[in-house]
Amino acid sequence: MKDQQLQGYINGIRDGFILEAQPRALAALIPAEEEKPADVLPAPGQKSRARSKKRWIPIVAAAAVAVTVGLHIGLYSGIVALTNPGGSGPASAPSSPGGNPLGDLFGSLFPFLSPETEPPYEVTIRDLDDVTEPPPPPDTRTECEKGNHEWVFDDPGDATCYRAGSVLYTCASCEATKTEAEKIPHVHKDGFCTVCGMIEGAWEDVTMEGYGDGDLNGDTHAVILLVQGEPSGKLILPNLYYSAFWDRMVPVTEIRSHAVSRQTAVTEVVIPETVTVIGNHAFSGCSALEWVNFPEGLTSVGTNAFHGCEMLRMAHLPNSVVELGEGVFQNCKALESATFPAGVEDIPISMYSGCEKLSLVNYDGDIRTIGIGAFMNCRSLSQAPPLHKVTSIGTSAFKDCEGLTEIILPVTLRELGHTAFESCGSLKKVTIEAPSLAGIYTRVFWGCTSLKEITLPKNVGVFSGEEMFSQCNALTIHYPGTREEWQKTYKNLKLPLNTKVIFEADEEADEDPA
């Protein structure tokens, strides 16, 4: 009888507290009745082990249930205490038809513990990111009270546009003031600053140095060492530099070596009138440069100063220039016209070499020498410089000048260099007026396929032009001497097919009535 009561109590507890997620685990506490065959009976005088085990299982199950019930009752008491601070419990607890009021009570309080509650269970979790704090109270301070003053320039103090000083600013909204150590902006009028004299629009991100004799009133000047940054379009170089030593602005007179080289975005350069010297490679590699002004006071332009300025179209040097380096305009492929300064008598080595579009060069002075490769590959050049005082024409001076059609070499000429007129395909007539030359060297007229007439000097000190007329055809040579004199000077000269040599001295002798 006691076993049946205990079993019924356990069943009531199980029905009230079984968990939906673990029905089998709690059901395992209730032992199942084992069915055994009727013919299997214990022997007389022997106790049944199965019945012995069956007695202990309910006891163990009852203990486990008691512990569980105690925990739930404690939880229930805590909930009641929290929900009813006055100490009174619920007015009544619903009862279930099964006669287990405690189980029904917990089932109503905790439906998620009831086996009759079906999943899924709805659980709401608030994301901390969705939790917003209440907005701060509005800031009623003025911008000035916040420190955001509206500063307006008031007084330059001791500052200028070329020297930093104490500049005073005043707030436009309140009476606050501040002092900054800085320069003031330029004040331009008619293209120059009225304060310092700097040319308007000058690129001032430039490294410069000042030079002088140490006397504050002596001759002082500055040089441009390097243009910083990446200027593009029109580049106006500064005409003045502030010298802290002399505490004044001094004129910029020189652009040093490589100062502006490889500034590939610059298309135009304005050189100030104060500049007298342009250094070696100063603008070399400025591949987009199209135009440059050359100031009237310029006296010197260094080696390769504009080498590789492929877009430069004009190069008119003033007559004030008295010194030119080698290859000043070499490989300026778009160069069309140029002016050679009257103060220079020698055209330097590679001066216009590679200027494929150069068709006209203006000369105001007299030319004495033409350097090696001075006009090499000037394919559009149709007229040579004035040669009436030329004494020397260097190696390859006019090589590949396909536009030349006639050349007159004056009596002053003394030397004609190697390949001087090689591959001048349009050259038809050459006259050498000089009666004698110190030297004529190899392949001077090699590849002049259009050459038809030439006058050679009577005497040549050193002649190594055996192949001077290679690839020429049907040539007429005028020689002022006799046949015997020809043999002494030109005996090794290889003449092209259909060549005719006219010995003018012999013809004069034949015409002499004596």
Secondary structure, DSSP 8 states (H G I E B T S, - for coil): -HHHHHHHHHHHHHHHH--SS-HHHHHTTS-------TT----TT---HHHHHHHHHHHHHHHHHHHHHHHHHHHHHHHHHHH-TTS---S-----TTS-HHHHHHHHH-GGGSTT--S--------GGG------------TTTTT---EEEEE-TT--SSS-EEEEEEESSSS-EEEEEE-----EETTEETTT--BTT----EEEEEEE-S-TTS-EEEEEEEE-S---EEEE--SEEEETTTTEEEEEEEE-TTSSTT-TTEEEEE--TT--EE-TTTTTT-TT--EE---TT--EE-TTTTTT-TT--EEE--TT--EE-TTTTTT-TT--EEEE-TT--EE-TTSSTT-TT--EEEESS---EE-TTTTTT-TT--S----TT--EE-TTTTTT-TT--EEEE-TT--EE-TTTTTT-TT--EEEE--SEEEEE-TTTTTT-TT--EEE--SEEEEE--TTTTTT--S-EEEESS-HHHHHHHHTT----TT-EEEEHHHHHHHH---
